[in-house]
């Protein structure tokens, strides 16, 4: 498992299975979204990490593992939509997996299943890559 971080920022564990990059989003990162200067450090670090993973393969095949995430902000949702678009523009696949009940409810209310491939588990997401 490789750790992706941006110059001492948040680390995002990346695992690889069958040519698919699985990026785990740690819940503790979401609780520290803004630094003392008011910068959205989590979003910047997450975008850098996910863009790096998207750029590593052609076409990119990425799963974002949300199984440890208990809360979600509109900024995180926007980031997921943008990263999905980037992967798809390169002919790749981008799947969000493992939503906890509260996060799943937020995604459902926002009708994100219309713009994101959302799977119940990482195993289901791996099957969706075929």
C-alpha positions as CSV (number, residue, x, y, z in Angstrom):
1,X,0.0,0.0,0.0
2,X,1.4,3.3,-1.0
3,X,0.7,6.6,0.8
4,X,0.0,9.7,-1.3
5,X,0.5,13.0,0.4
6,X,1.2,16.6,-0.7
7,X,4.3,18.1,1.0
8,X,3.4,17.0,4.6
9,X,-0.3,17.3,4.1
10,X,-2.9,14.6,4.5
11,X,-2.0,11.1,3.5
12,X,-4.3,9.0,1.4
13,X,-3.5,5.3,1.4
14,X,-3.6,3.8,-2.1
15,X,-4.0,0.1,-2.7
16,X,-3.9,-1.6,-6.1
17,X,-6.0,-4.6,-7.2
18,X,-6.3,-5.9,-10.8
19,X,-5.0,-2.6,-12.2
20,X,-7.3,-0.5,-10.2
21,X,-6.1,2.2,-7.8
22,X,-8.2,2.2,-4.5
23,X,-7.8,5.5,-2.6
24,X,-8.9,5.4,1.0
25,X,-10.3,8.7,2.4
26,X,-9.5,8.9,6.1
27,X,-12.3,10.3,8.2
28,X,-9.9,12.3,10.4
29,X,-8.8,14.3,7.4
30,X,-12.3,15.5,6.9
31,X,-12.5,16.8,10.5
32,X,-9.5,19.1,9.7
33,X,-10.7,20.7,6.5
34,X,-9.4,24.2,7.1
35,X,-5.9,25.2,8.5
36,X,-5.2,28.2,10.7
37,X,-4.9,30.5,7.7
38,X,-8.3,29.5,6.5
39,X,-7.1,27.4,3.5
40,X,-9.1,24.2,2.6
41,X,-6.1,22.0,3.0
42,X,-8.0,18.7,2.8
43,X,-9.6,19.5,-0.5
44,X,-6.2,20.7,-2.0
45,X,-4.4,17.6,-0.7
46,X,-7.2,15.2,-1.8
47,X,-7.3,16.8,-5.3
48,X,-3.5,16.5,-5.7
49,X,-3.6,12.9,-4.5
50,X,-6.5,11.8,-6.7
51,X,-5.1,13.7,-9.7
52,X,-1.8,11.9,-9.3
53,X,-3.5,8.5,-9.2
54,X,-5.6,9.4,-12.3
55,X,-2.4,10.4,-14.1
56,X,-0.6,7.2,-13.3
57,X,-2.5,4.9,-15.8
58,X,-4.1,5.2,-19.2
59,X,-7.0,4.8,-19.0
60,X,-7.3,5.6,-15.3
61,X,-9.3,3.2,-13.1
62,X,-9.9,4.6,-9.7
63,X,-12.1,3.7,-6.7
64,X,-12.5,6.2,-3.8
65,X,-13.1,4.2,-0.6
66,X,-15.4,6.2,1.6
67,X,-16.0,3.4,4.1
68,X,-14.3,5.3,6.9
69,X,-16.0,8.6,6.2
70,X,-18.8,9.7,8.5
71,X,-19.5,13.3,7.3
72,X,-19.2,15.0,3.9
73,X,-19.2,18.6,2.8
74,X,-20.3,20.2,-0.5
75,X,-16.6,20.8,-1.2
76,X,-15.9,17.1,-1.1
77,X,-18.9,16.3,-3.3
78,X,-17.7,18.9,-5.8
79,X,-14.2,17.4,-5.7
80,X,-15.6,13.9,-6.4
81,X,-17.6,15.1,-9.4
82,X,-14.6,16.9,-10.8
83,X,-12.3,14.0,-10.4
84,X,-14.8,11.7,-12.0
85,X,-15.0,14.0,-15.0
86,X,-11.2,14.0,-15.3
87,X,-11.0,10.2,-15.2
88,X,-13.8,9.9,-17.7
89,X,-12.3,12.5,-20.0
90,X,-9.3,10.2,-20.3
91,X,-11.5,7.2,-21.1
92,X,-11.3,5.8,-17.5
93,X,-13.6,4.8,-14.7
94,X,-14.1,6.4,-11.4
95,X,-16.2,4.8,-8.7
96,X,-17.1,5.9,-5.1
97,X,-17.6,3.0,-2.7
98,X,-18.5,2.1,0.9
99,X,-20.7,5.0,1.8
100,X,-21.8,5.0,5.4
101,X,-25.6,5.4,6.0
102,X,-25.5,9.2,6.7
103,X,-23.2,9.9,3.8
104,X,-25.3,7.7,1.5
105,X,-28.4,9.6,2.5
106,X,-26.7,12.9,1.6
107,X,-25.6,11.5,-1.8
108,X,-29.1,10.2,-2.4
109,X,-30.8,13.5,-1.6
110,X,-28.4,15.3,-3.9
111,X,-29.1,12.6,-6.6
112,X,-25.4,12.0,-7.0
113,X,-26.0,8.6,-8.5
114,X,-26.9,10.5,-11.7
115,X,-23.3,11.9,-12.0
116,X,-21.2,9.4,-10.0
117,X,-20.8,5.7,-10.2
118,X,-21.6,4.7,-6.5
119,X,-21.2,1.1,-5.3
120,X,-22.0,-0.4,-1.9
121,X,-18.5,-1.9,-1.3
122,X,-15.0,-1.8,-2.8
123,X,-15.6,-5.4,-4.0
124,X,-18.7,-4.2,-5.9
125,X,-16.7,-1.3,-7.3
126,X,-14.0,-3.7,-8.5
127,X,-16.7,-5.7,-10.3
128,X,-18.1,-2.5,-11.8
129,X,-14.7,-1.8,-13.4
130,X,-15.2,-4.7,-15.8
